[in-house]
Amino acid sequence: MQTLAHMSRLACVLLLLAACGFCAAPPTMPWKIPPLDGEMEGDFKPGPAEDAPLLRWKISARTARPRERTIEFAIDGPGLRVRLAALLDPAGEGTWELRAAEADLAVWWSRLAKEYYPALAAAEVTGATKLTGAGVVRRDGFGGQVKLEVVDAVVRDVKQAWSVRGVAIEGRLGLLPVLATDEPVRLGFSEATVAGVELRDGQVEFLLNPDGTLRVNRALCSVLDGQVVLAPFVLDRTKNQMRTTVDLVNVDLAELREFLPAALSEARGRVSGRWDVVWDFRRGLTVASGGLLPGAAVSASIKLRPAPGFLTGRLPENMRERIQLMPDWLGPIGRLFAPANPAYPILRAIEMGESSLDIAAFEIGLSLDGDARGRSAHIVAMTRPTAKGTAVDSVRFEFNVTGPLADFARLLAEGRLNLQLR
């Protein structure tokens, strides 16, 4: 009976050690482990949740040498396989080896996320994760290192319309029993879709801190034939938001043709910009503010779809094709003093899509909940006619949207337009 009691106690210790969470150190072990030979097995549920799967555990022990106790532990269940071994002396000290811990993410992701990162619990994840590791067992606890590997996983959130494919992760939990890393974990992905934009060849490096936060030190990927780079940020598992700065580097405007407002027929050139963003894992992008980097919009241009009167119709009645200097009642005499408006031909060419506009500056502000003035979108674009030596110095577009974010295809038609003429 005493031997059975010792084995039951040892089973509880190894159960905590092998459940892949490494949540707590085993109690101190002042007792001595007698020579053991035999097996025990049973069932348990990992956590109090009613839908928690039933797992089968098995522990076996043998004494090949007087001062060596070899303990082997196994857990099997839906989408889970764990194999752990320990070589202990009679005082309960020695080494442990996690030979295999394999989990199907489609089965276990939501449970793990609810516990550690609730903000990501709604995401669907497929793929497999593998843990291997080794360490020591001491009277006052245990320590060691576990290697984490994930290959070709897929993460998607249907509600928020984003997905990441070809996910691969490699890293080490080097501070056991704390779930933390002492060196960066490397994450890569082949393709991702966010807000309809395709991202490729992603590279992320992050650390798991002892306080449970995740610090991203490096994050970049290819987008729109350019690159997007995120500034370092911290993801707190108790919060549902992330804040960072996003740099767009040398992106090709032509790749944005599917997202152009209806008033634009084309956009060409390359631009770089910087935006401060807030991403809510329940609602998506909630705040974005920033613009093009100074001098980064050189040679970038846009062209309007033909829209008679879009620009010329905003000129005062007496300053359209001709600048009327005299009152109408002078008749023909007055028309003699009505010179042609030199700005009209270029404005007409721009609104008919015959001449393009170079982008000089571009600023954007988006706020899902509205800014201080109640605007959910505020966009300013400063442009200049591509044709040189014209009477039009610049065309400034300003778009404001209040209430729910409107379709950007309507922004040009609903915005304000300022013309600066020579």
N, C-alpha and C positions, 0 to 999 in steps of 0.2 A: 504493500500500500504506500510505503514511503517513496519507493521508486516511482510509482505511478504519479504521486503528488509532484515529485521533482520534474517528471516529464511534462505534466500539465503546465507547470510554471514556465518551463523552458519553451513550450509551445506558444504560450502567450507572448513571450519576449520575441521569438522569431516571427510570429505572425505580424507584429508591429513593424519589424524590420523589413519584411518581405512584401508588404502590401503596396510598394511602389510610391507611397506618399512620404515615407520616412518622417512622420509627423512629430515623433517625440523620442527621446532617448529612453532605452530600457532602464528599469530601476536598478539601483546598486545591487550587487549580488554577493552578499557576505557568505551565503551558503555554498557548500561544496557539491559538485556534480558527481554522483557515484558512477561507476561503470554502467553504461547503458547499452542495451541491445533490444531492438524492437521497433514497432510502428504504431502510430496513432493517426486517426483521420476523423474528419467531421465536416460540418457545413456552417457557413456564417454569411451574414449580409454586411457589405461595406457601407455602413451608415444607417441612419434611422428611416430614410425615405421608404415609403411603401413599395415603390417600383424598383427598389434596388435589387439587382440580380442575386440569386443564390450562388455562392461560390463554394467549391469543394477544396478543402485543405488536407494535406497529408504530411506528417513528419516522421522521419525515421532516424534512428540513432544506432551507432555501433562503436565499440571500443576495441580498436585493433592493437593499441599500445596502452600501457597502464596510465599514462598521463595525457592521453589524447582521446577526445570525444569528438567523433565526426557526426555532425547533425546535418541532415538534408531535409529541405522543406519545399513543398510544391503547392501551388494554387492553380486551379483550373476553373473556368467558367465561360459564359458567353463573351467571346471576343477577348479573352484574357488567358495568358499562360505565364507563370512565374516559376523559376527554378533557382533556389538559393541554397548555399552550403556554408557551413561554419566548422572550423576546426578549433576546439576549445580545450583548455586545461581544466583540471578539477575545480579551480576557482572561478571558472566561467569566463576567462580571458583568452583571447586568441585572435583569429582572423575570420573574415567572412568574404564570400564571393557571390555576387549576383551573376549567375551564368546566363540567365535569359529572363527577360520581362517584356513580353510582347502584348500590345493592346491594340484592338481595332478601334480607331478613332470614331468611326460611325456609331459605335456602341457606347463609348465612354466619354466622348468630348463634352456633351451637354452636362454630364455629372461633374466632371472636373472643372468646367468653366463656372458652373454655379457656385462652386466652393472657392475658387481662386480668382476668376475674372468674370464676374456676373455680367459685365457689359458686353461680353462676347458670347454669352450663352445661347443667344438666338441664332447664331451662325451654324450652318450645316458643314460638317467636316467629314471627309472620307480619307482613308489611308491607314497606315500602320505606323506605330511608334515602337522603338526597340531600346531597351535599357540594358547595359552591362556595367559591372563595376566591382570594386573590391575595397576592403578596409580592415579596420581592427575593432575588436570588442574589448572594452575595459570595464573595470568595476564601476566606474562612474558614468558609463555611457558607451557610445560607439562613434566612430568617425570613418571617413573614407571619401571615395569619389565615384560618381556614376556617369557614364557616357550616354548621351541621348542622341538618337538618330531617328529622323523621319525622312522618308523618301517618297516623292511623287504623290503628295497629298493634295487635296482640293478643298478650299474653304469658300463658302458662298453664303450670302445673306439675301434671300429672295426679296424680302420686304424692302430693304435698302438698295437693292439692285446693284450689288457689287460682288465680285468673285475673284479668287486667286487660284491659279492652277500651276501644277508642277512644283509644289512647295517641297523644299528639302531643308532640313535643320540638322545641324551638328554642333554639339556643345557638351560641356561637362558641368555637373553639379558637384563642385569641388569643396563645399563647406558643410558636408553632412555632419550632424543630422538636420541642419538648417537647409531649407530649400532655396539655395542661393548659389551663384556662380562666382568663381574667382578669376575668370577670364571670359572674354566675349563669346557669346553664342552666335553662330553664323547661320543666317536664314537666307535662302534664295528662292526665287520663283521664276517660272518661264513666261507666264502671261497673267495679266490681271485686267479686269474691267471695272472702272469706277465712273459713275455718272455718264456712261456711254463712251468713255475714252479708253483706248487700249494702252496698257502699259506692258513693257517687256523687260526681261533680263534684270529682275530686281535683286538688289543686294542689301541686306540689313544685318547690322551687328548690334546686339543688345546684352545687357546684364540683368540678372535677377538679383535684387537687393535683399538683404536679410529682413527688411521691414515689409516685404511683399510687393514693393513697387518694381516696375520694369523700366529700365532706362535704355532708350534707344540712342546709341552713340553715332550711328551711321545708317543712312537710308537713302538709296538712289535707284533710279531705273530709267529706261529709255521710254520716251513718249513723243509723239508727233515728230519723229525723226530728230529729236533733240534729247534733252535729259531733264529730269526733275530730281531735285535734291532737297531732302527735309533736314532742317536744323535739329540738333539733339533735343529730345523731349522725354518726359517721364510719364508713364502710364500707371496710374494708381488703381489697383483692383477694386477699391471701394467707390470709385467715381465712374461716371459714364462718358466722360469727355477726354479728348486729347487736344492740346494746343501746341502749335508749332509754326515755324516759318517755312514756306515752300518757295524754292527758287526754280524758275523755268529757265533753262539754258539753251539758247539757240534753237528754239522750236520752229518748225516750218508751218507758217500760216496756211499754206495750201492744204495741209493735212486736216485743217479745221473746216473744210468746205461743208461737211454734213451738219455743222453746228452754226453756220452763218445765219444771221437774221435774214428774213425774207427780202429786206431792202438792199442787201448786198449780193452782187453776182459773183464776186471773187475776192480773194485776199492772197497776197503774195509776199514773199520775203521771209526773213527770220527775225525773231524777237527774243529778248530775255526779260524776265520780270521777277518780282518778289511780292509775295502775299503772306500776311498773317492770317492763319485759319484756325477755326475751332470745329472739330468734328465730334458730333454726338453719336454714340453707337446705337441709339434708339431712333434718332431722327435724321441722321446723315449730316451733311454740311450745314452748319448753322450761321457761321460768320466767316467772311473773307474780305480782306481789305488790302489794297496795295496797287501796284501798277508796273509799267515797264521801267526797267532800269535806265538811268540817264545814258543817252547815246546808243541804246541797244536796239532802237527801232529803225536804224538807218537802212534805207532801201526797202523797207516794208511798206506795202501799199494796199488800198482797197479800191473796189470799183462798185458803183451803185447799179442796181437794175434800172432800166428805163422807167422814169416816172416824171412825165411832163409837169412842170410847176412845183416839183418838190423843193427846189432851191429858188428858182426865179419867182415863184408864186409868193415867197415870203418877203420879197422886196416891196417897198412902198409903191403905191400906184404910180407916183410921179418919178420913179427911179427904175423902171424896168428897161425895156429896150432903149428908151431915150430918157434923159434926165430933163424933166420939164421945169424950166426956170421961170416961165411967165404963166400968168393965169390963163385958163381956158378961154375966157371971153375975148382974148386978143386974136383968136383964130389963127389964120396962116402966119400972121406976124409973130405970134408966140412960138409957133413951131420952128421958125427960123432960129430961135434961140433955145432949141432943145437938142443938144448934142447927144450922140449915141453913147450909151452907157458902156464903157470898156469892160466892165465886169460881167455883163450879161452873156456874151458868147461863151466864156469859160464856164460860167455857172450852168448854162444850158447844156454844154458838152458833158459836164460832170453828172447832172441829173439824168441825162439820157444814156449814161454808161459809155460815152465816147472818150472820156478822159478820166484818169484815175487820181486818187488822192494819196499822198505819202503820209504815213503815220508819224507824227512828231512826239506825241505823248498819249498815254492811255491809263486811266485810273478806274478801278472798280471797287465797289463796296457792296457786299451782300449781307443781309442780316435776316434770318428766318423770323425773328421776333420783332423786327423793325428797329431802326436806329432812334436817336433822340428826336428826330423830326418825323418819325413814323414811316420812314422809307425802308422797304425791304430790298430795294436795289437802287444804287446810285452809280451811274457810269458816265464818265467824261472822256471823250476822244478828241484830241487836237490834231487836225490834219492840215496839209498844205497841198495845193495843186501840184501834180507831178510836172506839168508843163511850166517852164521857167518864164519869167518876165511877164506874168499876167497881172491884171489889175486886182486880182483876189489874193490877199496875203495869207489868209487862213480860214478854215471852216471848223468851227467848234461844235461838236455834237454833245448834248447833255441829255441823259435819260434818267427819269425818276419814276419809280414804281412804288406805290403804297399798297398796303394790304398784302394778300398772298402773292408770292413771286409769280409774275406774269410770264407768258411765253415771250422769249426774247425776240421772236420774229415780229412782235408788235412794237418793240421799243423805239425804233427809228421813227415810225409814224406818230408815236405818241409823245416823243421827246421835244426838247427845245433846241433850236438851231441858231447859232450866232455867226454872222459873216463879218469879216474884217476886210475892207476894201482899201486899195491904195488911193 
